[in-house]
Amino acid sequence: MKNILFYSAAFILICSNIANAQDRTFVRTYQSNTLPKGAKDIELCHTFRTGRQYFYNRLDQRLELEAGLTDKLQTSLYLNVEYSAEGAHLDTLGGIADTLIDGISSSTLFSVSSEWKLKLSDPVANAVGSALYVELTFSPTEFEFEGKLILDKKTESNSVALNLVGEYEVGLDVKKGKTIKEEEFKAEVDLAYMHMFKPNVGLGLEVVQKNVLVGNKLEHAALFGGPSLFYSGDGFFIILNALPQWKNLQMNDENPNSLNLSEFEKAEIRLLIGFSF
């Protein structure tokens, strides 16, 4: 009987560690859960973006090593690669085609990111889960600082999460032989819901509202939304999300149409795969 109790307790502990070793149910919207102290995840994120006024495809790859420093603080290191292919165009008024030039140009951008998340309250034990999130990204031509306020709630079968996001970006460009600094501020609201049909299978919806400000002026704003599918197994999880653009929220001379296809894409598809060890 003692052996049975011992092995039963060990089995429950192992299953609990596997369940807690990942802190994600959504691919875009973050939740307040953090990895337990000493737990580690490896995550592979693939995002395909397509559809502008001109030919445009982009593939983003992120490799993340995530670790729990304490039961309420976790950190991550990302290696990022962005590959884009663009058709010849004159990027004014949303990308009017330039019939004097032909071909497809491509570019590749490498960067590294450091992420920190501090859990303030628990989404199950407390009325609302909450966390603070900071991410720093460095590349040869850009620096980004991103902060999030994370709020969420979790029951046995349902999860809901809200992120309020602010991002400051500084980029370098060369014009007429001179290096210039370009600044941009982005604000975003992420809202997500997931229903778990089984403990390891869920279907939900993620909605994202994106804003881009240059100086004090709102230049771009758009609303996105689409379904998310979650599945987890023994020490791994998979999340798939499709995010089409729903509406252009800031029509102006540069973006006069119902969709903003100069700053944003018509659709994004993201696949996130995580492994615990």
Beta strands, then each sheet from edge to edge (+ up, - down):
strand 1: 40-50
strand 2: 56-68
strand 3: 73-87
strand 4: 104-121
strand 5: 129-138
strand 6: 142-154
strand 7: 158-175
strand 8: 178-198
strand 9: 201-214
strand 10: 217-233
strand 11: 236-248
strand 12: 267-276
sheet 1: 1+ 2- 3+ 4- 5+ 6- 7+ 8- 9+ 10- 11+ 12- 1+
end
